[in-house]
Amino acid sequence: MKLKELERPAVQAWSPASQYPVYLATGTSAQQLDASFSTNGTLEIFEIDFRDPSLDLKHKGVLSASSRFYKLIWGNIGDGLLEGSGVIAGGGDNGMLTLYSVAHILSPGKEPVIAQRQKHTGAVRALDFNPFQGNLLASGASDSEIFIWDLNNLNVPRTPGSKSQQPPEDIKALAWNRQVQHILSSAHPSGKAVVWDLRKNEPIIKVSDHSNRMHSSGLAWHPDIATQLVLCSEDDRFPVIQLWDLRFASSPLKVLESHSRGILSVSWSQADAELLLSSAKDNQILCWNLGSNEISSFFSKGQPLPPLQVPEQGAQASLIPPLKNPPKWLRRPAGVSFAFGGKLVTFGLPSTPAHQMPQPCLRLVFISQVITESELLRRSAELQEALESGNLLNYCQNKIEQTSLQSEKMLWQFLKVTLEEDSRMKFLKLLGYSKDEFQKKVAAGLKSDLGLGETPQGRPKGDDLHSNRQQAFCSQTSEHITEEASASSSFFDELVPQNMTPWEIPITEGTLILRERNALCGSRWAQSSWT
């Protein structure tokens, strides 16, 4: 998805990442002509507003330059709100180094040119600000000329040492080390890279491809590892990127080959040291994952770019495939979660020593046991052991002996009885009833109620009395049933028949299963119920 577009034959420089809003500076490119064949130099500043759905950039300032540019760089120096916008340094085609105040370009009325110096004998093709001391600027030009400028005193630039290349060559790229502030490197068209130590004012190491096919066009230091850098070749016959480690400078550590034509520039991600961008003459931008030696993604001419702060009204539906290796800013560095059973699950990224290249590794998950209530854990283990062994009677007996509360002891006694044989009689015993005493009380009550064993004069004996009472009861019951049956029969004879559709009980597999379960449960309940 294309976000912004600007058609200019120009070199460009982004504003520092710490500044907002985001600006883009463009300067008329040297050795390039547009359709108007104009040779005038122009420096322009545009604001990048991603909330605006249009492709146009907001024009914020323009300035006529005395020469066209080979290189532009934006430094983050200056004080105050406007002065904090920084300084733009431009390398001209006539050996001129010019410094511009961004604040004065954005707010016309003051002179935007801070200083101009023409110390170089050829075109200034390489510029870089020191990331530790923003007032130090390195510039490289023809004849292997390298100058270190102090913006507080531009009159006397210093050199990192004597010219190292014989015969002299152009300086194609300069880069300050991102970890050691006094280390500077330069790249030459012959494929050589020279590392300078400003404390010694001399080159300390040189690296070069023994095939002599490299034609260096770009250079970049590793953001995290001080001894590693990349070189790219603009030769169409050998479009490669070489990763060098100064500890093993005899040959490249890695060689990346996917471009079909010469590579123009490389840039390392400051947010994820494993990602490297490269642009080439084949109209492709490749994103390399140096950890896995794969191309994470590529953007060619006409291919949509991934969305970046796209406004809602301008967003378009798109299918983004899952990332096999997500960038560092999308990875969760660590995580923790509690699990059932007192388990603590953690994960994290393993730490990589600063002198080693990050390598793809398995992200381990650690499971540990967290004990906060040891007594509860002990009781749980005892119960689990009793359940597994089936020795629940001893478990209940131990609980009865260990507890001191009478209510809890009674509870364990009832639980124990449920596991024993003849549990009904033992339940009665626990409730305070004795089988023998209960039978005696029932027998005594029956004798008292029926008068068994008493034979006074004029009163029939127990057996005769019982027989007479049974006959009288049966006679009364028979008469009562006969009367109720005739009344019920007359009631149904008086009813008027009605047309009614028969009601059917739906029987499915589920209902049959439920009926079987009910019957089974009922039979079991009948077997286990008290009689």
C-alpha positions as CSV (number, residue, x, y, z in Angstrom):
1,M,0.0,0.0,0.0
2,K,1.5,3.3,-1.1
3,L,1.4,5.9,1.6
4,K,3.2,9.0,0.1
5,E,4.8,9.8,-3.2
6,L,7.2,12.5,-4.4
7,E,8.8,12.7,-7.8
8,R,12.1,14.4,-7.6
9,P,15.6,13.7,-9.0
10,A,17.0,14.2,-5.5
11,V,18.9,12.8,-2.6
12,Q,17.0,12.7,0.7
13,A,17.5,12.7,4.4
14,W,14.9,11.9,7.1
15,S,14.6,13.9,10.2
16,P,15.9,12.3,13.4
17,A,13.7,9.7,14.9
18,S,13.3,11.6,18.2
19,Q,11.7,14.6,16.4
20,Y,8.0,15.1,15.7
21,P,6.4,15.8,13.3
22,V,8.3,13.7,10.7
23,Y,10.1,15.6,8.0
24,L,11.8,14.7,4.8
25,A,14.6,16.9,3.3
26,T,15.3,16.6,-0.5
27,G,18.2,18.2,-2.4
28,T,18.7,18.3,-6.1
29,S,20.8,15.4,-7.1
30,A,24.1,15.9,-8.8
31,Q,24.8,14.2,-12.1
32,Q,21.0,13.8,-12.7
33,L,18.8,15.9,-14.9
34,D,15.0,16.1,-15.2
35,A,12.9,17.0,-18.2
36,S,13.6,20.7,-17.8
37,F,17.4,20.2,-18.0
38,S,17.8,22.6,-15.1
39,T,21.1,22.6,-13.3
40,N,20.0,24.8,-10.3
41,G,20.2,23.3,-6.8
42,T,17.2,23.3,-4.5
43,L,16.8,22.2,-0.9
44,E,13.2,21.4,0.2
45,I,11.6,20.2,3.4
46,F,8.3,18.2,3.4
47,E,6.2,17.1,6.3
48,I,5.0,13.5,6.4
49,D,1.5,13.3,7.8
50,F,0.2,9.7,7.8
51,R,-3.2,10.9,9.0
52,D,-3.7,12.5,5.6
53,P,-5.0,9.8,3.2
54,S,-3.7,11.6,0.1
55,L,-0.3,10.7,-1.5
56,D,0.9,14.3,-1.4
57,L,3.5,15.6,1.1
58,K,3.0,18.9,2.8
59,H,5.6,21.4,1.5
60,K,7.1,23.2,4.5
61,G,10.1,25.1,3.2
62,V,12.3,25.7,0.1
63,L,15.7,27.2,-0.3
64,S,17.9,27.8,-3.4
65,A,21.3,26.1,-3.1
66,S,24.6,27.2,-4.6
67,S,25.3,23.7,-5.8
68,R,23.6,20.3,-6.3
69,F,24.1,17.6,-3.8
70,Y,25.7,14.2,-3.6
71,K,24.7,13.6,0.0
72,L,22.3,15.0,2.6
73,I,22.3,14.2,6.3
74,W,20.1,15.6,9.1
75,G,21.8,16.0,12.6
76,N,19.9,16.2,15.9
77,I,21.6,19.2,17.4
78,G,20.5,22.7,18.5
79,D,18.6,24.2,21.5
80,G,15.0,25.5,21.9
81,L,11.8,24.5,20.1
82,L,12.8,25.6,16.6
83,E,16.5,25.2,17.1
84,G,15.8,21.6,18.2
85,S,14.8,20.8,14.6
86,G,18.5,20.2,14.0
87,V,21.0,20.9,11.2
88,I,21.1,19.7,7.6
89,A,24.6,19.1,6.1
90,G,24.9,18.9,2.3
91,G,27.8,17.6,0.3
92,G,28.1,19.5,-3.0
93,D,29.5,18.5,-6.4
94,N,32.1,21.2,-6.2
95,G,33.7,20.1,-3.0
96,M,31.5,22.5,-0.9
97,L,30.2,21.4,2.5
98,T,27.2,23.5,3.6
99,L,25.3,23.5,6.9
100,Y,21.7,24.7,7.0
101,S,19.5,25.6,10.0
102,V,16.3,23.6,9.7
103,A,14.5,26.1,12.0
104,H,15.3,29.0,9.7
105,I,14.2,27.1,6.6
106,L,10.8,26.3,8.3
107,S,10.4,29.9,9.4
108,P,11.6,32.3,6.7
109,G,13.1,35.6,7.7
110,K,16.5,34.5,8.9
111,E,19.5,33.3,7.0
112,P,19.3,29.5,6.8
113,V,22.9,28.9,5.8
114,I,25.0,28.4,9.0
115,A,28.3,27.9,7.3
116,Q,30.0,26.9,4.0
117,R,33.4,25.3,3.7
118,Q,35.3,24.3,0.6
119,K,38.2,22.3,1.9
120,H,37.7,19.2,-0.3
121,T,39.2,19.0,-3.7
122,G,36.4,16.9,-5.2
123,A,32.7,16.1,-4.8
124,V,31.6,15.4,-1.2
125,R,30.0,12.0,-1.5
126,A,30.0,10.8,2.2
127,L,28.7,12.4,5.4
128,D,27.8,11.1,8.9
129,F,27.2,12.7,12.3
130,N,28.7,11.1,15.3
131,P,25.9,9.4,17.3
132,F,27.6,10.2,20.7
133,Q,28.8,13.8,20.0
134,G,26.4,15.5,17.7
135,N,28.8,18.4,17.0
136,L,31.2,16.0,15.2
137,L,30.7,15.6,11.4
138,A,32.7,13.3,9.2
139,S,33.0,14.1,5.4
140,G,34.6,12.2,2.6
141,A,35.4,13.2,-0.9
142,S,37.8,12.4,-3.8
143,D,41.4,11.5,-3.4
144,S,40.7,9.6,-0.2
145,E,40.1,12.9,1.7
146,I,38.4,12.5,5.1
147,F,37.7,15.5,7.4
148,I,36.3,15.6,10.9
149,W,34.5,18.8,11.5
150,D,33.6,20.3,14.9
151,L,30.5,22.4,14.3
152,N,31.5,24.7,17.2
153,N,34.7,25.5,15.3
154,L,34.6,24.9,11.5
155,N,37.8,26.7,10.7
156,V,40.2,23.9,11.3
157,P,39.0,20.4,10.5
158,R,41.1,17.5,11.5
159,T,41.9,14.3,9.6
160,P,41.7,10.7,11.0
161,G,45.2,10.0,9.7
162,S,47.2,10.0,6.6
163,K,45.6,8.8,3.4
164,S,45.5,5.1,3.5
165,Q,44.7,4.3,-0.2
166,Q,47.5,4.4,-2.7
167,P,46.6,5.4,-5.3
168,P,44.0,7.6,-3.8
169,E,40.3,6.7,-4.3
170,D,37.0,8.3,-3.9
171,I,35.3,7.9,-0.5
172,K,31.9,6.3,-1.3
173,A,30.6,6.0,2.3
174,L,31.4,6.9,5.9
175,A,29.9,5.6,9.1
176,W,30.6,6.1,12.8
177,N,30.6,3.0,15.0
178,R,27.4,2.7,17.0
179,Q,29.1,1.3,20.1
180,V,32.6,3.0,20.2
181,Q,32.5,6.7,19.6
182,H,36.1,7.2,18.3
183,I,35.9,4.5,15.6
184,L,35.1,5.6,12.0
185,S,35.0,3.5,8.8
186,S,35.2,4.4,5.2
187,A,34.3,2.5,2.0
188,H,36.1,2.8,-1.4
189,P,35.1,1.8,-4.9
190,S,37.7,-0.9,-5.0
191,G,35.8,-2.9,-2.4
192,K,38.0,-2.0,0.5
193,A,36.8,-0.8,3.9
194,V,39.1,1.0,6.2
195,V,38.5,1.3,10.0
196,W,40.0,4.4,11.6
197,D,40.8,5.1,15.3
198,L,40.6,8.8,16.0
199,R,42.6,8.5,19.2
200,K,45.6,7.1,17.3
201,N,44.9,9.1,14.1
202,E,45.6,6.1,11.9
203,P,43.8,3.2,10.3
204,I,43.7,0.1,12.5
205,I,42.4,-2.5,10.0
206,K,41.4,-2.9,6.4
207,V,39.0,-5.5,4.9
208,S,38.5,-6.4,1.3
209,D,37.1,-9.1,-0.9
210,H,39.9,-11.2,-2.4
211,S,37.9,-11.7,-5.6
212,N,38.3,-7.9,-6.4
213,R,34.8,-7.8,-7.8
214,M,33.3,-5.6,-5.1
215,H,32.5,-2.0,-6.0
216,S,31.5,-0.6,-2.7
217,S,28.6,1.8,-2.6
218,G,27.3,1.6,1.0
219,L,28.5,0.9,4.5
220,A,26.7,0.3,7.8
221,W,27.8,-0.7,11.3
222,H,25.9,-3.3,13.3
223,P,23.7,-1.5,15.9
224,D,24.6,-3.8,18.8
225,I,27.9,-5.6,17.8
226,A,30.8,-3.2,17.7
227,T,33.0,-5.4,15.5
228,Q,30.5,-6.1,12.6
229,L,29.7,-4.1,9.5
230,V,28.1,-4.6,6.1
231,L,29.4,-3.5,2.7
232,C,27.3,-3.5,-0.5
233,S,28.4,-3.6,-4.1
234,E,26.9,-1.5,-6.9
235,D,28.4,-3.6,-9.7
236,D,25.7,-5.2,-11.8
237,R,27.9,-8.2,-12.3
238,F,28.4,-8.7,-8.5
239,P,25.3,-7.3,-6.6
240,V,26.0,-8.7,-3.1
241,I,26.0,-7.6,0.5
242,Q,29.0,-8.8,2.7
243,L,28.8,-9.0,6.4
244,W,32.2,-8.7,8.0
245,D,33.4,-9.4,11.5
246,L,36.7,-7.5,12.3
247,R,37.7,-10.4,14.6
248,F,37.8,-12.7,11.6
249,A,38.7,-10.2,8.8
250,S,40.2,-12.7,6.4
251,S,36.8,-13.4,4.7
252,P,33.2,-12.2,5.0
253,L,31.1,-13.7,7.7
254,K,28.0,-13.9,5.4
255,V,27.3,-13.0,1.8
256,L,23.7,-12.0,0.8
257,E,22.8,-12.6,-2.8
258,S,19.3,-11.9,-4.0
259,H,19.5,-8.6,-6.0
260,S,19.8,-8.9,-9.8
261,R,21.5,-5.5,-10.3
262,G,23.8,-3.3,-8.3
263,I,23.0,-2.3,-4.8
264,L,22.8,1.4,-4.1
265,S,22.4,1.6,-0.3
266,V,22.0,-0.4,2.9
267,S,20.4,0.6,6.2
268,W,20.3,-1.3,9.5
269,S,17.1,-1.2,11.7
270,Q,17.8,0.5,15.0
271,A,14.8,-1.3,16.5
272,D,15.8,-4.8,15.5
273,A,19.4,-5.6,14.8
274,E,18.5,-8.7,12.8
275,L,16.8,-6.7,10.1
276,L,18.7,-5.1,7.2
277,L,17.2,-3.1,4.3
278,S,18.8,-2.9,0.9
279,S,17.8,-1.0,-2.3
280,A,19.2,-1.7,-5.7
281,K,19.0,-0.8,-9.4
282,D,16.5,-3.7,-9.9
283,N,13.8,-1.5,-8.3
284,Q,13.6,-3.7,-5.3
285,I,13.9,-3.1,-1.6
286,L,14.8,-6.3,0.3
287,C,14.4,-6.8,4.1
288,W,17.0,-9.3,5.2
289,N,16.7,-11.3,8.4
290,L,20.3,-12.0,9.3
291,G,19.4,-14.3,12.2
292,S,17.7,-16.8,9.8
293,N,19.6,-15.8,6.6
294,E,16.2,-15.3,4.9
295,I,14.4,-12.5,3.2
296,S,11.6,-11.4,5.5
297,S,9.8,-9.4,2.9
298,F,10.5,-7.5,-0.3
299,F,9.0,-4.4,-2.0
300,S,9.3,-4.0,-5.7
301,K,8.0,-1.5,-8.2
302,G,4.2,-1.6,-8.1
303,Q,4.0,-3.8,-5.0
304,P,2.0,-2.4,-2.0
305,L,3.9,-1.5,1.1
306,P,2.8,-2.6,4.6
307,P,0.6,-0.1,6.3
308,L,2.1,2.4,8.7
309,Q,-0.1,4.7,10.8
310,V,-2.7,4.6,8.1
311,P,-5.8,6.7,8.9
312,E,-9.1,4.9,9.2
313,Q,-10.8,6.7,6.3
314,G,-7.9,5.8,4.0
315,A,-7.3,2.2,5.1
316,Q,-7.9,-0.5,2.6
317,A,-8.7,-4.1,3.3
318,S,-5.7,-6.3,2.6
319,L,-4.6,-9.8,3.5
320,I,-1.3,-9.8,5.4
321,P,0.2,-13.3,5.7
322,P,1.5,-14.4,9.1
323,L,5.1,-13.5,9.8
324,K,7.4,-16.5,10.2
325,N,9.9,-14.3,12.1
326,P,8.2,-11.3,13.6
327,P,10.3,-8.2,14.2
328,K,11.7,-7.5,17.6
329,W,9.2,-4.8,18.5
330,L,6.3,-7.2,17.9
331,R,7.8,-10.0,20.1
332,R,6.8,-10.3,23.7
333,P,10.2,-10.4,25.5
334,A,8.9,-12.3,28.5
335,G,5.7,-13.7,30.0
336,V,4.3,-15.4,33.1
337,S,1.1,-17.2,33.9
338,F,-0.2,-19.4,36.8
339,A,-1.6,-22.8,36.0
340,F,-3.7,-25.3,37.9
341,G,-1.9,-27.2,40.6
342,G,0.4,-24.4,41.8
343,K,2.3,-24.4,38.5
344,L,4.1,-21.2,37.3
345,V,4.7,-21.0,33.5
346,T,7.3,-18.5,32.3
347,F,9.1,-17.8,29.1
348,G,11.7,-15.2,27.9
349,L,14.2,-14.4,25.3
350,P,17.7,-15.8,26.0
351,S,20.3,-13.2,26.5
352,T,23.0,-12.9,23.8
353,P,26.5,-11.7,24.7
354,A,27.4,-8.4,23.1
355,H,30.3,-10.0,21.1
356,Q,28.2,-12.7,19.5
357,M,25.9,-12.5,16.5
358,P,22.3,-13.2,17.4
359,Q,21.3,-16.6,16.2
360,P,17.9,-18.2,15.8
361,C,17.1,-20.3,18.9
362,L,14.3,-22.1,20.4
363,R,12.3,-20.1,22.9
364,L,12.0,-22.2,26.0
365,V,9.1,-22.4,28.3
366,F,9.8,-23.1,32.0
367,I,7.3,-24.8,34.3
368,S,8.0,-24.5,38.0
369,Q,6.1,-25.5,41.2
370,V,5.1,-22.7,43.5
371,I,4.2,-23.8,47.0
372,T,2.4,-21.2,49.2
373,E,0.4,-23.5,51.5
374,S,2.5,-26.5,52.3
375,E,0.0,-28.0,54.8
376,L,-2.8,-27.9,52.1
377,L,-0.4,-29.5,49.6
378,R,0.5,-32.3,52.1
379,R,-3.2,-33.1,52.8
380,S,-3.9,-33.1,49.1
381,A,-1.1,-35.5,48.5
382,E,-2.4,-37.9,51.2
383,L,-5.8,-37.9,49.7
384,Q,-4.5,-38.5,46.2
385,E,-2.4,-41.4,47.5
386,A,-5.4,-42.9,49.3
387,L,-7.6,-42.6,46.2
388,E,-5.0,-44.3,44.0
389,S,-4.4,-47.2,46.5
390,G,-8.0,-47.6,47.4
391,N,-7.2,-47.6,51.1
392,L,-9.9,-45.2,52.0
393,L,-10.9,-46.9,55.3
394,N,-7.5,-46.3,56.8
395,Y,-7.5,-42.7,55.5
396,C,-10.8,-42.0,57.3
397,Q,-9.6,-43.7,60.5
398,N,-6.4,-41.6,60.5
399,K,-8.6,-38.5,60.1
400,I,-10.8,-39.6,63.0
401,E,-7.7,-40.1,65.2
402,Q,-6.0,-36.8,64.2
403,T,-8.9,-34.4,64.5
404,S,-9.8,-32.9,67.9
405,L,-13.2,-31.3,67.0
406,Q,-16.1,-33.5,67.8
407,S,-18.2,-32.3,64.8
408,E,-15.4,-33.1,62.4
409,K,-14.7,-36.5,64.0
410,M,-18.4,-37.4,63.6
411,L,-18.2,-36.4,60.0
412,W,-15.3,-38.7,59.3
413,Q,-17.1,-41.5,61.2
414,F,-20.1,-41.2,58.9
415,L,-17.8,-41.2,55.8
416,K,-16.1,-44.3,57.1
417,V,-19.4,-46.1,57.6
418,T,-20.4,-45.5,54.0
419,L,-17.4,-47.5,52.9
420,E,-18.0,-50.5,55.3
421,E,-20.3,-53.5,55.1
422,D,-23.7,-53.5,56.9
423,S,-23.6,-49.7,56.8
424,R,-27.4,-49.4,57.7
425,M,-27.1,-50.9,61.1
426,K,-23.9,-49.0,61.8
427,F,-25.6,-45.7,60.8
428,L,-28.4,-46.5,63.4
429,K,-25.7,-47.2,66.0
430,L,-24.0,-43.8,65.2
431,L,-27.4,-42.1,65.5
432,G,-27.9,-43.6,69.0
433,Y,-30.2,-46.5,68.2
434,S,-29.6,-50.2,69.2
435,K,-31.2,-53.0,67.2
436,D,-32.0,-55.1,70.2
437,E,-33.5,-52.3,72.2
438,F,-35.5,-51.1,69.2
439,Q,-37.0,-54.6,68.7
440,K,-37.8,-54.9,72.4
441,K,-39.6,-51.5,72.3
442,V,-41.6,-52.5,69.2
443,A,-42.6,-55.8,70.7
444,A,-43.7,-54.2,74.0
445,G,-45.7,-51.6,72.1
446,L,-47.5,-54.2,70.0
447,K,-48.4,-56.3,73.1
448,S,-49.7,-53.2,74.9
449,D,-51.8,-52.1,72.0
450,L,-53.3,-55.5,71.0
451,G,-53.6,-56.9,74.5
452,L,-51.7,-59.9,73.7
453,G,-51.3,-62.3,76.7
454,E,-54.3,-60.9,78.7
455,T,-57.4,-63.2,79.2
456,P,-59.9,-61.6,81.6
457,Q,-63.3,-63.2,82.2
458,G,-66.0,-62.3,79.6
459,R,-63.3,-61.3,77.2
460,P,-62.2,-63.4,74.2
461,K,-58.7,-64.6,74.0
462,G,-56.1,-62.9,71.8
463,D,-56.5,-65.1,68.8
464,D,-60.3,-65.0,68.8
465,L,-60.3,-61.3,69.3
466,H,-57.9,-60.8,66.4
467,S,-60.0,-63.1,64.2
468,N,-63.3,-61.3,64.9
469,R,-61.8,-57.9,64.3
470,Q,-60.3,-59.1,61.0
471,Q,-63.7,-60.4,59.8
472,A,-65.5,-57.2,60.7
473,F,-62.9,-55.1,59.0
474,C,-63.1,-57.1,55.8
475,S,-67.0,-56.9,55.8
476,Q,-67.0,-53.1,56.2
477,T,-64.3,-52.7,53.5
478,S,-66.2,-54.9,51.0
479,E,-69.4,-52.9,51.5
480,H,-67.6,-49.6,51.1
481,I,-65.8,-50.7,47.9
482,T,-69.1,-51.8,46.4
483,E,-70.7,-48.4,47.1
484,E,-67.8,-46.5,45.6
485,A,-67.7,-48.8,42.5
486,S,-71.4,-48.2,41.7
487,A,-71.0,-44.4,42.2
488,S,-68.0,-44.3,39.9
489,S,-69.7,-46.4,37.2
490,S,-72.8,-44.0,37.2
491,F,-70.4,-41.0,36.9
492,F,-68.7,-42.4,33.7
493,D,-72.1,-43.4,32.2
494,E,-73.3,-39.8,32.3
495,L,-70.3,-38.4,30.5
496,V,-70.8,-37.2,26.8
497,P,-68.2,-38.7,24.5
498,Q,-65.9,-36.1,22.8
499,N,-63.8,-36.3,19.6
500,M,-60.2,-36.2,20.8
501,T,-57.1,-37.0,18.9
502,P,-54.9,-39.6,20.6
503,W,-51.8,-38.2,22.2
504,E,-48.6,-40.0,21.4
505,I,-45.5,-39.9,23.5
506,P,-42.5,-39.2,21.2
507,I,-40.0,-41.9,21.7
508,T,-36.5,-41.2,20.4
509,E,-33.1,-42.7,21.2
510,G,-32.5,-40.1,23.8
511,T,-35.8,-40.7,25.6
512,L,-35.3,-44.4,25.6
513,I,-31.9,-44.0,27.1
514,L,-33.4,-41.7,29.8
515,R,-36.1,-44.2,30.6
516,E,-33.6,-47.0,30.9
517,R,-31.5,-44.8,33.2
518,N,-34.6,-43.9,35.3
519,A,-35.6,-47.6,35.5
520,L,-32.0,-48.6,36.4
521,C,-31.7,-45.8,39.0
522,G,-35.2,-46.7,40.4
523,S,-34.3,-50.4,40.7
524,R,-31.1,-49.5,42.5
525,W,-32.9,-47.1,44.8
526,A,-35.5,-49.8,45.6
527,Q,-32.7,-52.2,46.4
528,S,-30.8,-49.7,48.6
529,S,-33.8,-48.1,50.3
530,W,-34.6,-49.0,53.9
531,T,-37.3,-51.6,54.5
